[in-house]
Amino acid sequence: YASLQMFYDAVVDYSKGIQLNPNYADTYNNRGVAYYNLRDYQKAIADYEQAIRLNPNHPLARTNLENLRQELGR
């Protein structure tokens, strides 16, 4: 769904994936990207932060979080 820019549906699918495996950092990062595209920035930040908690060296989550915080002026 994300590649089709159907971000709401992507969030639903990523959320199901998180229910199945709540320890997979990539799913949080990907859902964060979907939330970002829906302009739900607080949820995007929360997902990027959770991805980093699960994998402190997650390069995409770190980059996404840093870029969003800069964009928001934090």
Summary of the structure (lengths in Angstrom):
residues: 74
radius of gyration: 11.4
end to end distance: 30.0
largest distance: 34.6
contacts: 215
relative contact order: 0.15
helix: 78%
strand: 0%
